[in-house]
Amino acid sequence: QSALTQPASVSGSPGQSITISCTGPNSGVGSYNLVSWYQQHPGKAPKLIIYEGTKRPSGVSDRFSGSKSGNTASLTISGLQTEDEADYYCCSSVGGNSWVFGGGTKVTVL
Amino acid sequence: QVRLQESGPGLVKPSETLSLTCTVSDGSMSYHYWSWIRQPPGKGLEWLGYIFYSGSTNYNPSLKSRLSISLDSSKSQFSLKLSYVTAEDSAVYYCARGSIIGGFPIWGQGTMVTVS
């Protein structure tokens, strides 16, 4: 199964909004809200920040939002803060019984 | 809050079998998918496979011939065995609890395994 496609890096200044795209040919991204997003700081385990395409787990800042259009899912970070500097990964369920991750996007706060 | 903890050797020789165990802190193995996910140094995440609480499994096709995941509910543990390892299998290995629509909300801290 092919990895989902994400930009290698995205940057923005504090207070700005940035968007990370996630494109996949599989039915998970295109047909259903089976996309999740993860934030990973160096040396730490990934943290779930978006599931079912648009939903935030309890405790996750509302500055993080998810959306989908066609075969592309997107993560938007609004009001960018220095602590948002991390790697971000999208993930999609495939066929209801497996998962595939995107290659990851490094977010830099300028 | 449930916690996951990986354990196992940090160094494995080429061609041997990598074995890891994940212990679930609250003992609740039911109604969840228990997955293994790895991350080579400086690279992205790769889903390896899962075992459902019923015992059914599914694996990443790229590893299917070398990978086995098992469950021991009595010990609140699930395990990974990856055979015939090479240097390309060197990675941080994470265990995680997930669901098809909910993603992976619970992760272990990860354990680094080096094949050398």
Interface residues (C-beta under 8 A of the other chain):
Chain A: Q1 A3 N33 L34 S36 Y38 A45 P46 K47 L48 I50 Y51 E52 P57 Y89 C91 S93 G96 N97 S98 W99 V100 F101 G102 G103 G104
Chain B: S35 I37 G44 L45 E46 W47 Y50 N58 N60 P61 S62 Y94 G98 I100 I101 G102 G103 F104 P105 W107 G108 Q109 G110
